[in-house]
Amino acid sequence: MADLNAIKAVRCDIQYYSGDVRSLTFAVTDENDAAVDLSAKSLVFTIKKRKSGEVVGSLTSAAGITVAGASDNEVTLALSFDLEEMDYRHDLYILTEDTIIYGKFEVTEKVHE
């Protein structure tokens, strides 16, 4: 199993339609592509306004983030946010430790109802 200190944060831009309910799943590996066990870690996902840094949405291991997979390194985010159309920033990190992913969170208006 990989060492948490060897996690290399990855840029992952997300395109999202305001009000949609969707999940995003990805595997977390270290710089040598070895699985990182996240089963006992507290994860936090935040969406922030680009200019002010104000948090406008979040998920935690207790609500909205699931860790699964044979190596406990598959993270699923349950996205369900009603946000104004604009570009935000996001990050997923281990509480008090490493950033796992970061990037742009681009929200566009829903085309249909």
Summary of the structure (lengths in Angstrom):
residues: 113
radius of gyration: 14.3
end to end distance: 44.6
largest distance: 44.8
contacts: 306
relative contact order: 0.32
helix: 3%
strand: 55%
